[in-house]
Structures are given as C-alpha cells and as structure tokens.
Amino acid sequence: MPDEQGDAAESQPWWRNGIGADDSETMTTVALGLEQRAQNPEAARWDAMSSPAVLLEAQDEPARAEQWYRNAAEAGNSEAMANLGLLLAQRAQAAEAERWYRRAAAAGHADGMVHLARQLSERGEPVKAERWYRTAAAAGHTEAMFRLGLLHGRRDEPAEAEQWYREAAEDGHTTAAISLAVLLEQRGEAVQAEKWGRVAAEAGDTSAMVWLGFRLGERGETAEAERWYRTAAEDGHPMAMFHLGVVLEQEGQAAEAERWCRKAVEAGNTDAMVTLGVLLQRRGDTADAERWYRRADDVGQTAARFNLAVLLEDRGETAEAEHWYHRAAETGDTDAMSNLALLLSERGEVDDAEHWYRRAADAGHAVASFSLALLLEQWGEVADAEQWCRRAADAG
C-alpha cells in the first residue's frame, strides 16, 4: 500500500489495479469522487487513501463518473444505482433514470425510493409516489418523512402532515422543522411554532432564520430579529438581505440599509427595489428613486406605484401622478385611493372623489373617512357625515 504522503501519480496504478470487476464499493467511491471533483475542485482534493477519484486524471470527469457508477450499478451496488439515476435525471434522461431508481428501490435502497417517488410525484402520480415515500420512511429516511408531510399538506390533511413533519423534525430534518413551525403557527400555536422555528434556525436553515426574524420583529424584539436577518443575509439569503435593510432603515442607518437593499436586488429580491427607492428619495436622489420605482413596477411590485405617484406629485407632475395613484388604487392601495380622491376633489370632480374616498373609507382608512365626512357635510348629508366622522375617530 503506498505511503499516504507519497506522490499521487505513483499511487495511481495501485488504485487502478486494485479495482476488480466485482469491486462495486470501490467503483462507487471513484464515481462519487469524480462527481464531486467536477462540481467543486477544491473540495475534491481528498486524502489519496480515501478517495481514489483524486488520482484519476480524466479530462471529462462527469462522463467518467457516470461510467464508474454504471460499472458499480451493474455489479449490484444499489447506492451506485441511485446515484447513476441522479446523474441521468440531471441530463433530462428521465426514463433511464427511473429504471435505475427502480432497481435501487427494489434492492432496498432508501435514497433510490425517495428519488423514484419524487420523479413520480413530479409527473403527476402522487399515489405511487406516496407508496415509495412510505416504504422509505418506514426504513427511517427523514427526507421521505418530510415529503409525506408535504403530500398531506397539499391534500389539506394537517393532522397527517404534522405527524410526518414532526417525525422528520425530531430526527433532525431542518426543513421539516420549519414546515412544522409554519403549520403550528397557522393553527394558532405560536409558542410551539417558535420553538420549532428556532430549532431550524439554530441548525442553520436560513429560511427559518428569516421566518423567526419576522415573528420577533412583529412583537418588537428588533435586536434579535436583526441578528437573525443578518446571519441569514451574510449567508446569502436574498429575503434576509431585504428584511435587514428594512430594519436598518427603521433604525436610521440609511447607508447600511441601502447597501443591503442593493445586495438583495442583485441577489434577485424585487421587494427591495421599493425600499431602495424610498431610501434614495429620502436623501434627495429623486431621479434614481424614480428609476427603481419604475423597475419595481415592471416586475410586479405594485407597492411602488403609490411611492412613484407621491414623488411625481411632489415634483409638480400632477397628471402623471394621478395616473399612478389610479393604478395603485386599482390594486387596493387605500393611501392611493385617498390621495387620488383629493386630486379629483381639488379639480371639482366630486362624484369621482366620493367614489374613491368611500372605497378607502370602507377599507378602514381614517383620513379617507374624515374627508368623506367633510364632503358629505358640504352636500348637506349631515347624518351620514357624522357617521363617517365617528368611524374616522375610531380608526385613529
């Protein structure tokens, strides 16, 4: 056996010669090494004694990984069967992938069962998928337990979903833990929900960190919320970057808030475009703010419409401001309804103004309720005006 510190090239023939036609375990190890090396060259520099793949100098390593998997799979190695199926599925060779998943599953390989179940589920065969998930779950496969939870959740069977999420979460599946937290929160069990959300967050699940940060922020625990957002944001979670930017903006840390919002946008989070526009508008950069509001609206962020309308109105561009107030109002924005009604009232279109005041007031908008009361009073509808005054006072 070659020395562990020796030259890799000198060690290579020993490994090549040591792999027999029936040595399926070593074939699988070689294939795993080739695959990892192709995906992450740095991580692939494993110890030569534990990873013969490092010693192979093939140029086309994914293709060679497939060959090693295939050799091992044909020799009866169920892990190689499952991994070969994954490689083939990544190349959209679904039919052959399924054949290898089925062979692995028939040999009792739980990962093969789960891969097969996922493929069946994706092509619309949930009953067959469930059967394989249950078989894998019975063998202790936590991903199968989690997937069963998802299946029951989609069927609106919360008790069964909770059972499987809980089993998987108790066995260390972090996505199951946050899924359980969400389910419990929907049922009103906030304390238990937070417990499982923390379990997932403390295990490193960045989505759970965002979920937990949001709940903490809602009850005023902004320092801890910021800590969780920051941890997830620094790990690259786009929504965490956005929420961290919002928290920092609320704390008056505009420069850092802008930095995180920009990072969020660069990472694909469109919510941050609106907040970035607000930050730019506050510092007087209205041209850049307008550009971000328009970009946000282009990608479906309707909240940008109201902000853009306000910016345009402040700049004296009333006609275009009205256009954007109208677009925002049509999406249910009550602030936009109220401002649109004011513009209409100021130019004497009181019937249209009443329509928008009333819509906003019916939705609980205090300013619109009071404005509607004033308008009704001018029309001599005193009783109705008094009613809306009371509603405005109740709404604060």
C-alpha positions as CSV (number, residue, x, y, z in Angstrom):
1,M,0.0,0.0,0.0
2,P,1.6,3.4,-0.9
3,D,2.6,5.9,1.7
4,E,-0.2,8.5,2.4
5,Q,2.3,11.4,1.9
6,G,3.7,9.9,-1.3
7,D,3.3,11.1,-4.8
8,A,-0.2,10.8,-6.1
9,A,0.9,9.8,-9.6
10,E,2.9,6.9,-8.1
11,S,-0.2,5.8,-6.1
12,Q,-2.5,5.8,-9.1
13,P,-1.6,2.4,-10.5
14,W,-2.2,0.7,-7.2
15,W,-5.7,2.1,-7.2
16,R,-6.4,1.3,-10.8
17,N,-5.1,-2.2,-10.4
18,G,-6.9,-2.6,-7.1
19,I,-10.4,-2.2,-8.7
20,G,-11.7,-5.5,-9.8
21,A,-14.7,-6.1,-12.0
22,D,-16.7,-7.2,-9.0
23,D,-15.5,-4.4,-6.6
24,S,-18.7,-2.3,-6.7
25,E,-18.0,-0.4,-3.5
26,T,-14.7,1.0,-4.8
27,M,-16.3,1.8,-8.2
28,T,-19.0,3.8,-6.3
29,T,-16.3,5.6,-4.3
30,V,-14.5,6.5,-7.6
31,A,-17.7,7.8,-9.2
32,L,-18.5,9.9,-6.1
33,G,-15.1,11.5,-6.2
34,L,-15.2,12.3,-9.9
35,E,-18.7,13.9,-9.5
36,Q,-17.6,16.0,-6.5
37,R,-14.4,17.0,-8.2
38,A,-16.3,18.3,-11.2
39,Q,-18.7,20.3,-9.0
40,N,-16.1,21.6,-6.6
41,P,-12.5,21.2,-7.5
42,E,-11.2,22.5,-4.1
43,A,-13.4,20.1,-2.1
44,A,-12.3,17.3,-4.3
45,R,-8.7,17.3,-3.0
46,W,-9.5,14.5,-0.7
47,D,-6.9,12.3,1.0
48,A,-5.5,9.9,-1.6
49,M,-6.1,6.9,0.6
50,S,-9.9,7.6,1.0
51,S,-10.6,9.0,-2.5
52,P,-9.1,7.2,-5.5
53,A,-11.0,9.6,-7.7
54,V,-8.4,12.3,-7.0
55,L,-5.8,10.1,-8.5
56,L,-7.7,9.8,-11.8
57,E,-6.6,12.4,-14.3
58,A,-9.6,12.2,-16.6
59,Q,-10.5,15.3,-18.6
60,D,-14.2,14.6,-18.8
61,E,-14.9,13.7,-15.2
62,P,-18.7,13.8,-15.1
63,A,-18.7,11.3,-18.0
64,R,-16.2,9.1,-16.3
65,A,-18.2,9.4,-13.0
66,E,-21.2,8.0,-14.9
67,Q,-19.1,5.1,-16.2
68,W,-17.9,4.2,-12.7
69,Y,-21.5,4.4,-11.4
70,R,-22.7,2.3,-14.2
71,N,-20.0,-0.3,-13.6
72,A,-20.8,-0.5,-9.9
73,A,-24.5,-0.5,-10.5
74,E,-24.3,-3.3,-13.0
75,A,-22.3,-5.2,-10.4
76,G,-25.2,-4.9,-8.0
77,N,-24.3,-1.8,-5.9
78,S,-27.6,-0.1,-5.0
79,E,-26.0,3.2,-4.0
80,A,-24.4,3.4,-7.4
81,M,-27.8,2.7,-9.0
82,A,-29.4,5.6,-7.1
83,N,-26.5,8.0,-7.9
84,L,-26.5,6.9,-11.6
85,G,-30.2,7.7,-11.7
86,L,-29.5,11.2,-10.3
87,L,-26.8,11.9,-13.0
88,L,-29.1,10.8,-15.7
89,A,-32.0,12.9,-14.4
90,Q,-29.8,16.0,-14.3
91,R,-29.3,15.4,-18.1
92,A,-33.1,15.0,-18.6
93,Q,-32.8,11.3,-19.3
94,A,-35.8,10.6,-17.1
95,A,-36.7,7.2,-18.5
96,E,-33.3,5.6,-17.8
97,A,-33.0,7.5,-14.5
98,E,-36.3,5.9,-13.4
99,R,-35.1,2.4,-14.4
100,W,-32.1,2.8,-12.1
101,Y,-34.1,4.3,-9.3
102,R,-36.5,1.3,-9.5
103,R,-33.6,-1.1,-9.4
104,A,-32.1,0.7,-6.3
105,A,-35.5,0.9,-4.6
106,A,-36.2,-2.8,-5.3
107,A,-32.8,-3.6,-3.7
108,G,-34.0,-1.8,-0.6
109,H,-32.0,1.5,-1.1
110,A,-34.0,4.2,0.7
111,D,-32.4,7.1,-1.3
112,G,-33.4,5.3,-4.5
113,M,-37.0,5.0,-3.2
114,V,-37.1,8.8,-2.5
115,H,-35.6,9.7,-5.9
116,L,-38.2,7.5,-7.6
117,A,-41.0,8.9,-5.5
118,R,-40.0,12.5,-6.4
119,Q,-39.9,11.7,-10.1
120,L,-43.4,10.0,-9.9
121,S,-44.7,13.0,-7.9
122,E,-43.3,15.5,-10.4
123,R,-45.1,13.7,-13.3
124,G,-48.4,13.7,-11.5
125,E,-48.5,10.2,-9.9
126,P,-48.9,11.1,-6.2
127,V,-50.4,7.8,-5.2
128,K,-47.4,5.8,-6.5
129,A,-45.1,8.4,-5.1
130,E,-46.7,8.1,-1.6
131,R,-46.2,4.3,-1.6
132,W,-42.5,4.7,-2.1
133,Y,-42.2,7.6,0.3
134,R,-43.9,5.4,3.0
135,T,-41.6,2.5,2.3
136,A,-38.5,4.7,2.7
137,A,-40.0,6.5,5.8
138,A,-40.6,3.1,7.4
139,A,-36.8,2.5,6.9
140,G,-36.1,5.7,8.8
141,H,-35.5,8.0,5.8
142,T,-36.2,11.6,7.1
143,E,-36.5,13.1,3.7
144,A,-39.2,10.6,2.9
145,M,-41.0,11.6,6.1
146,F,-40.8,15.3,5.1
147,R,-42.1,14.6,1.6
148,L,-45.0,12.7,3.1
149,G,-45.7,15.8,5.2
150,L,-45.8,17.9,2.0
151,L,-48.1,15.4,0.3
152,H,-50.6,15.6,3.1
153,G,-50.3,19.3,3.3
154,R,-51.2,19.7,-0.3
155,R,-54.3,17.5,0.3
156,D,-55.3,19.7,3.2
157,E,-54.7,17.0,5.7
158,P,-53.0,18.9,8.5
159,A,-53.0,16.2,11.2
160,E,-51.2,13.7,8.9
161,A,-48.8,16.5,7.7
162,E,-48.0,17.4,11.2
163,Q,-47.3,13.8,12.1
164,W,-44.7,13.4,9.4
165,Y,-43.2,16.8,9.8
166,R,-42.8,16.1,13.5
167,E,-41.2,12.7,12.9
168,A,-38.7,14.1,10.4
169,A,-38.0,17.2,12.6
170,E,-37.4,15.1,15.7
171,D,-34.9,13.2,13.6
172,G,-33.0,16.4,12.6
173,H,-34.6,17.4,9.3
174,T,-34.4,21.2,9.4
175,T,-36.9,21.9,6.6
176,A,-39.4,19.7,8.3
177,A,-38.9,21.7,11.5
178,I,-39.7,25.0,9.8
179,S,-42.6,23.4,7.9
180,L,-43.9,22.2,11.3
181,A,-43.5,25.7,12.7
182,V,-45.5,27.2,9.9
183,L,-48.3,24.6,10.3
184,L,-48.4,25.2,14.0
185,E,-48.5,29.0,13.5
186,Q,-51.4,28.7,11.1
187,R,-53.2,26.7,13.9
188,G,-52.6,29.5,16.4
189,E,-49.9,27.6,18.5
190,A,-47.4,30.4,18.5
191,V,-45.2,29.2,21.3
192,Q,-44.7,25.7,19.8
193,A,-44.3,27.2,16.3
194,E,-41.5,29.5,17.5
195,K,-39.8,26.5,19.3
196,W,-39.6,24.6,16.0
197,G,-38.6,27.7,14.1
198,R,-35.7,28.2,16.5
199,V,-34.7,24.6,16.1
200,A,-34.4,25.0,12.3
201,A,-32.7,28.4,12.6
202,E,-30.2,27.2,15.1
203,A,-29.4,24.3,12.8
204,G,-28.5,26.8,10.1
205,D,-31.7,26.9,8.0
206,T,-31.6,30.5,6.6
207,S,-35.3,30.4,5.6
208,A,-36.1,29.6,9.2
209,M,-33.9,32.5,10.3
210,V,-36.0,34.8,8.2
211,W,-39.2,33.4,9.5
212,L,-38.1,33.7,13.1
213,G,-36.8,37.2,12.5
214,F,-40.1,38.3,11.1
215,R,-42.0,36.9,14.1
216,L,-39.6,38.6,16.5
217,G,-39.9,41.9,14.7
218,E,-43.7,41.7,14.8
219,R,-43.6,41.7,18.6
220,G,-41.0,44.4,18.9
221,E,-37.9,42.3,19.5
222,T,-35.9,44.1,16.8
223,A,-32.4,43.5,18.1
224,E,-32.8,39.7,18.0
225,A,-34.7,39.9,14.7
226,E,-31.8,41.9,13.2
227,R,-29.4,39.3,14.4
228,W,-31.2,36.5,12.6
229,Y,-31.7,38.6,9.5
230,R,-28.0,39.5,9.5
231,T,-26.9,35.8,9.9
232,A,-29.1,34.7,7.0
233,A,-28.2,37.7,4.9
234,E,-24.5,37.1,5.3
235,D,-25.1,33.5,4.2
236,G,-26.6,34.8,1.0
237,H,-30.4,34.7,1.6
238,P,-32.0,37.4,-0.6
239,M,-35.1,37.9,1.6
240,A,-33.0,38.2,4.7
241,M,-31.0,40.9,3.0
242,F,-34.2,42.8,2.2
243,H,-35.6,42.5,5.8
244,L,-32.2,43.5,7.3
245,G,-32.3,46.6,5.0
246,V,-35.8,47.4,6.3
247,V,-34.8,47.0,9.9
248,L,-31.7,49.2,9.4
249,E,-33.8,51.8,7.6
250,Q,-36.2,51.9,10.6
251,E,-33.2,52.3,12.9
252,G,-32.0,55.3,10.9
253,Q,-29.0,53.5,9.5
254,A,-29.7,54.6,5.9
255,A,-26.3,53.9,4.4
256,E,-26.1,50.3,5.6
257,A,-29.8,49.8,4.8
258,E,-29.1,50.9,1.2
259,R,-26.2,48.6,0.9
260,W,-28.2,45.6,2.0
261,C,-31.1,46.5,-0.2
262,R,-28.8,46.8,-3.2
263,K,-27.3,43.4,-2.4
264,A,-30.9,42.0,-2.1
265,V,-31.8,43.3,-5.5
266,E,-28.6,41.9,-7.0
267,A,-29.5,38.6,-5.5
268,G,-32.9,38.7,-7.2
269,N,-35.2,40.1,-4.5
270,T,-37.6,42.5,-6.1
271,D,-39.2,43.7,-2.8
272,A,-36.0,45.5,-2.0
273,M,-36.4,47.7,-5.1
274,V,-39.2,49.7,-3.4
275,T,-37.3,50.2,-0.2
276,L,-34.2,51.2,-2.1
277,G,-36.3,53.8,-3.9
278,V,-37.6,55.1,-0.6
279,L,-34.0,55.4,0.8
280,L,-32.9,57.3,-2.4
281,Q,-35.9,59.6,-2.3
282,R,-35.3,60.5,1.3
283,R,-31.7,61.5,0.5
284,G,-33.0,63.7,-2.4
285,D,-31.9,61.4,-5.2
286,T,-35.3,61.5,-6.9
287,A,-34.2,60.6,-10.4
288,D,-32.6,57.3,-9.1
289,A,-35.6,56.7,-6.8
290,E,-38.0,57.1,-9.7
291,R,-35.9,54.6,-11.8
292,W,-36.1,52.0,-9.0
293,Y,-39.9,52.5,-8.5
294,R,-40.5,52.1,-12.3
295,R,-38.3,48.9,-12.3
296,A,-40.1,47.6,-9.3
297,D,-43.5,48.1,-11.0
298,D,-42.2,46.4,-14.2
299,V,-41.6,43.2,-12.2
300,G,-44.9,43.3,-10.4
301,Q,-44.2,45.2,-7.2
302,T,-47.4,47.2,-7.1
303,A,-46.4,49.0,-3.9
304,A,-44.0,51.0,-6.0
305,R,-46.9,52.8,-7.8
306,F,-48.0,54.8,-4.8
307,N,-44.5,55.9,-4.0
308,L,-43.9,56.9,-7.6
309,A,-47.1,58.9,-7.6
310,V,-46.1,60.8,-4.5
311,L,-42.7,61.5,-6.0
312,L,-44.2,62.8,-9.2
313,E,-46.8,64.9,-7.3
314,D,-44.1,66.4,-5.1
315,R,-42.3,67.3,-8.3
316,G,-45.4,69.0,-9.7
317,E,-46.1,66.4,-12.4
318,T,-49.8,66.1,-11.3
319,A,-51.2,64.4,-14.4
320,E,-48.7,61.5,-14.3
321,A,-49.0,61.3,-10.5
322,E,-52.8,60.9,-10.9
323,H,-52.2,58.1,-13.4
324,W,-50.0,56.2,-10.9
325,Y,-52.4,56.9,-8.0
326,H,-55.1,55.4,-10.1
327,R,-53.1,52.3,-10.9
328,A,-52.2,51.8,-7.3
329,A,-55.8,52.3,-6.2
330,E,-56.9,49.6,-8.5
331,T,-54.7,47.2,-6.7
332,G,-56.4,48.0,-3.4
333,D,-53.9,50.6,-2.0
334,T,-56.1,52.7,0.3
335,D,-53.5,55.5,0.6
336,A,-53.6,55.8,-3.2
337,M,-57.4,55.9,-3.2
338,S,-57.4,58.7,-0.6
339,N,-54.8,60.8,-2.5
340,L,-56.5,60.2,-5.8
341,A,-59.8,61.4,-4.4
342,L,-58.1,64.5,-3.1
343,L,-56.7,65.3,-6.5
344,L,-60.1,64.7,-8.1
345,S,-61.8,66.9,-5.5
346,E,-59.4,69.7,-6.0
347,R,-60.3,70.0,-9.6
348,G,-64.0,69.7,-8.9
349,E,-64.7,66.1,-9.9
350,V,-66.5,65.5,-6.6
351,D,-68.5,62.4,-7.7
352,D,-65.4,60.5,-8.6
353,A,-63.7,61.8,-5.5
354,E,-66.6,60.5,-3.4
355,H,-66.2,57.1,-5.0
356,W,-62.5,56.8,-4.1
357,Y,-63.0,58.3,-0.6
358,R,-65.8,55.8,0.1
359,R,-63.8,52.8,-1.2
360,A,-60.8,53.7,1.1
361,A,-63.1,54.6,4.0
362,D,-64.9,51.2,3.7
363,A,-61.5,49.6,4.0
364,G,-60.8,51.4,7.2
365,H,-58.7,54.4,6.0
366,A,-59.1,57.1,8.7
367,V,-58.1,60.1,6.5
368,A,-60.5,59.0,3.7
369,S,-63.3,58.5,6.3
370,F,-62.8,62.1,7.6
371,S,-62.5,63.5,4.0
372,L,-65.7,61.7,3.0
373,A,-67.4,63.1,6.1
374,L,-66.4,66.7,5.1
375,L,-67.6,66.1,1.5
376,L,-71.0,64.7,2.7
377,E,-71.4,67.6,5.1
378,Q,-70.9,70.1,2.2
379,W,-73.7,68.2,0.4
380,G,-76.0,68.6,3.4
381,E,-75.9,64.9,4.3
382,V,-75.3,65.6,7.9
383,A,-76.3,62.2,9.4
384,D,-74.1,60.3,7.0
385,A,-71.2,62.7,7.6
386,E,-71.5,62.3,11.3
387,Q,-71.3,58.5,10.9
388,W,-68.1,58.8,8.9
389,C,-66.6,61.2,11.4
390,R,-67.2,58.7,14.2
391,R,-65.6,55.9,12.0
392,A,-62.6,58.2,11.3
393,A,-62.2,58.8,15.0
394,D,-62.4,55.0,15.8
395,A,-59.8,54.3,13.1
396,G,-57.5,56.8,14.7
